[in-house]
Amino acid sequence: MSPTSSGVPTPDERSSDQRSSDRGASGSGASGSRASGSASSDSGASGSGSLDGGSLGVRSRGGRSSGGRSSGERSGGRRGGRRGRGGDRSMVPEADFQSYYGRPIVRPPVWTHDIAIYLFTGGLAAGSAMVAAGGQATNDPVLRVAGRATAMGALGASAFFLIKDLGRPDRFHHMLRVAKPTSPMSMGTWLLSFFGGAAGVAAAAEVAPFLPDRGVLGLARKVLPPVGAAAGYGAALLAPGLATYTAVLFSDTAVPSWNAAYPDLPFMFAGSALASGAGVGLVAAPGRSMRRMAVAGAAVELAAGHRVEHGHGLLSEPYRKGRPGKLLRAARLLTAVGAVGAVVGHRSRVVSALAGASLLAGSALTRFGVFEGGVESAKDPRYTVIPQREGLNKAGGVKVSGGAAAPPSVPGGPASA
């Protein structure tokens, strides 16, 4: 305001003073906004640090949490966690392998114990067919008849339990519509069918002496013995495939412990079938050949079984624990006792028969133990997760399926930017 004025500001003076006041007010507001923004940023950073520290439980070397938790929360965290280096406790909990909604990662087999019985009876049929062929080759009629009768009976039981598990008999018939060499189920169905035909003809030949001499039945009396002999040898040739195809079928599934034991399960099942066939021979007509067969079958079964139970790391664990472990330990004991009894009891018919029964019981428990061990491995997610991680680590960062894993991000590189 000019000193010569009368005390009333002119319009120019009023506009100049108003502009100065507006500039001061705007400057104050900007400063306040910047201060407020800074405070908000600080509080936001503090809140973020508290969230990270509280949720992840990251602790510094001095024992403090990186977040803004209270001393009571920090002391509670120390009491609840595991002790780490330097006297601190880690807030990272133990790994708990749980899948979504508590469901297994791999769906357990829907098969019932009918399949376990099917495994045993199929192996028994195969072993008995080999016993019958041995009796036929050595002109031992008792051994031949016992082997053929047992093979036919066990095969009938095996087919019954298989069809029962399938639900409808026509499903077995439908599997014969195609022959797929890459499918263990398809090949097993054809093996079972051919073996059944050969074993049936061989068993029918045993009734030839009871047929009349004349007419059509008289012709059958003359034809059946040589045809039955050829069929008996044919069944013996198919017996190894029948005894082991179920092991290949198990190994071809996604069940962890079955899939991991694929190199050993066929030998285990073959030895079990051989031991069960020898058990039939020891009960019916004990002799040197049956004792040798019993020892050979037991040795193969025990050696392969040891590999199954101990040779596949974590995936062998289900065969040693719980009910499967008890079954397989009992099977191992019965098989060993049967083999020893077959050797030391060569002068006693009773001891030989008991040894044969022990081998048969051991073979049955072996099939049940392997069956239940696989089912248990499918129920626990860690038998699926841990081996996959180990396989990925051994592959050097390359996925087991063949695809390359994503490379780690390099500080300062595109990934970190």
C-alpha positions, 0 to 999 in steps of 0.5 A: 500500500502506498504511503500517500494513500488514504488507507484504502488499498487500491485494486492493484494492491489488493490483487498483488496481496491476494496472489502472494497469499495464494502462493503461500497457501499453496506452498504450505499445502504442498509441503503438508501433502509431501509430509503426509505422503512421506508419513504414509509411505513410512507407515506403509513400509512398516506395515509391509515389513510387519506383514512379511515378518509376521507371516513368514516368520523371518528372524534376524541374527539378533533374535528379533523378527523383521516385522513390528511384532510385540515382545510377547509375540516374539517370545511366543514364536520362540517357544513354538518353533524349532531351535536353529543355529545360535539358540534361535528357533525356526518358525518354519513348520515340519513338512506335512505332505497333504493333498487337496481336501485330504485326498491322495495324490495317486488314486489307490487301486480299487481292487479288493483282496479277490485280486490278491487271491487271484495272484496266489492261485494263478502262481499256484496253477503255474507252479503245479503245471511245471510239477506235472510236466516234471512228473510226466518226464520222469514217469511219476504218475502220482506227481503228474496227476497231483500237478495236473489236478492242482493246476486245473483247480487253481486255474478255476479259482483264479478265473473265478476271483478275477471275474468276480472282481471284474463284476460281470463275466462278459468283461473277461470275454470282451478283453479277448476281442483284441490282442495288444502286446503293449498291454499287460492286461491284454497279454495276461488275458490271452495267457490265461486263456491258452494256459487254461485250454492246455491245462484242461486237456492235460487234466482230461487225459487223466480220466482216459483210463476210466472210459469204455473201450468202444464207441466215441468214448473208446476213441477218446480213450486212445487219443487223450493220453498223447494229446494230454501229454503234449498239452501238459508240456504246453502248459508248462511252457506257458507257466512262467508267463502266467506266473509273472505277468501279474507282476508286470501288470502291477509295475505298469501302474502309477502305484508308487511302490509297485512301479518302483519294484518293477525290476524285482517283482517278476522274479519274486512272483516267479520264485513264489510260484515255483515254491508253491508248486514244489509245496504241492509236490512235497505233499503228494509225492516227496522226492529229490526233484521236489526238494530241489525245486523247493530250495530253488523257488524259495531262494529266488523268492527270498532274494528278490523279496529282499530287493523289493523290501530294501532296494528302492529307498523310500518306496520300499518302506511300505513293504516293511511297515504296518500290516504289509510288513507283518505279512511279508515277514511271516511269508519270509519265515514260512518260506525259509522254514519250508525250504529247510524242512524240504531238505532235512525231512527227506526221510519223513513223509510228515515233515515233507508234507509240513514243509510243503504246507509251509511253502504254500502258506508263505507263497499266499502271504507274499502275494497279500503283502505285496498287494497291500504294500502297494495300496498303502503307498498310494494312500500316503502323498509323500511316497509320490512327492519325495521320489519325484523331487529326488528324481528332479534333483538328480536330473540336474534341474530337468523335469522327469518328463523330459521338459527343462525346468525354469532357470533360476533368476539372476540378480540384475537380470531380466527375471529380477527386473 
